[in-house]
Amino acid sequence: MVDTLWRRLPRPIHILAPMEDVTDTVFRRIIAHCGRPDLFFTEFIHTDVVLADRRGRPGVTPRLVHTPEERPLVAQIWGNDPSSCARAAARLAQMGFDGIDLNMGCPVRKIRSKGACAGLIRRPGLAAELIAAAKEGGLPVSVKTRTGYDRHETDRWVGHLLLQRIDALTVHGRYAEQDSEEPADWREIGRAAAIAREIGVDTAVIGNGDVTSRTGIRQLARAYGLDGVMVGRGVFADPYLFATDRHPGAFQTAQAGQKVLLLRSHLRLYREVWNDTRNYEILKKFYKIYLTGFPEAEPLRERLNATHDYDTAEQVVADFLSSAPAPAPGALRPGSAFASQTEVLR
Ligand SMILES: Cc1cc2nc3c(=O)[nH]c(=O)nc-3n(C[C@H](O)[C@H](O)[C@H](O)COP(=O)(O)O)c2cc1C
């Protein structure tokens, strides 16, 4: 076990979850600006993609792009070949990541049926080999997983992972085949932390599932004896979630201008970072995050969804901001304090 990162972080550790096509370098920087978590994760990346892109060039996938602003940053990888895993881990160590996380939780049927990600819950021997291989890279190694495959199997599965002496373990409180509509089971997550104590390992145990506020992070960590809590979709409802202990709906009631300025920062940074190298259309999923909860949100979203390039989107946003309703006395005005903060993102 490498004595770094996970032990250094403050308790409870506040973590932004890995989310494919969401938590790229741009969104991580937006979240860092709104309210920094203690730790970031990349989107999941196949070990072969870490090693070479389609043209055989190493380490050039957009998912590996990062800046010092997003550190400490853990690279999350997946795959089921220990030798590729060891080589990917070594490369990630050279690239300046702070840790490696092995995805053993993605429930997508096509992936798990091949014995990767959540499929590893049924291949504990291979899971152990992958962990040992990842450790060869020299970075701290963690695992993100679920409580079981077709039922909660926390004692068997989590117990097995903890015996591999990993630096951290994130447990999402659902099993792989469980409907995501059902609430995450925090008692099973608490059981994982209890198993760590029973075995006597000092692996940091992190809980994940349905958390929507900073207060929730603290309460759940305390109630279930956890080292930290990871939050994913909660930041869609409130990108400022890691900043303050306000109520979960606070961003929903924020001023339209504030939301649109944040969207504009995202748009500009996305363009600056990706320009033609990533599809403009991916950006549209973020419009839903920023444009909710005010009367003009829907028509504005529709206008933006009809755009197919950055310049037109910028114009739509500029038109909106120039005709935005006068703010209430004392309220945050578009173009005032918040606008100057967003300068750091440009
Ligand atoms: C759009 C999206 C993409 C995701 N991609 C990943 C991923 O790349 N790696 C991973 O381990 N989990 C991924 N997840 C799962 C999240 O990390 C997290 O475990 C899940 O959303 C539950 O946490 P939450 O209730 O706080 O959102 C993804 C989830 C979403 C919604």
The ligand as an ORCA input file, in Angstrom:
! r2SCAN-3c Opt
* xyz 0 1
  C     -23.656      9.790    -16.840
  C     -22.963      8.861    -15.888
  C     -21.751      8.311    -16.246
  C     -21.073      7.453    -15.352
  N     -19.830      6.993    -15.683
  C     -19.112      6.296    -14.759
  C     -17.754      5.947    -14.976
  O     -17.134      6.284    -16.012
  N     -17.112      5.230    -14.016
  C     -17.734      4.847    -12.846
  O     -17.115      4.203    -11.985
  N     -19.015      5.180    -12.612
  C     -19.701      5.912    -13.514
  N     -20.975      6.304    -13.228
  C     -21.557      5.987    -11.904
  C     -21.270      7.136    -10.910
  O     -19.893      7.280    -10.684
  C     -21.970      6.868     -9.560
  O     -21.500      5.669     -9.018
  C     -23.481      6.787     -9.723
  O     -23.982      7.852    -10.530
  C     -24.185      6.811     -8.363
  O     -23.834      7.957     -7.638
  P     -24.814      9.252     -7.551
  O     -26.132      8.736     -7.033
  O     -24.124     10.185     -6.608
  O     -24.942      9.769     -8.948
  C     -21.670      7.128    -14.107
  C     -22.910      7.666    -13.777
  C     -23.545      8.545    -14.632
  C     -24.870      9.136    -14.213
*
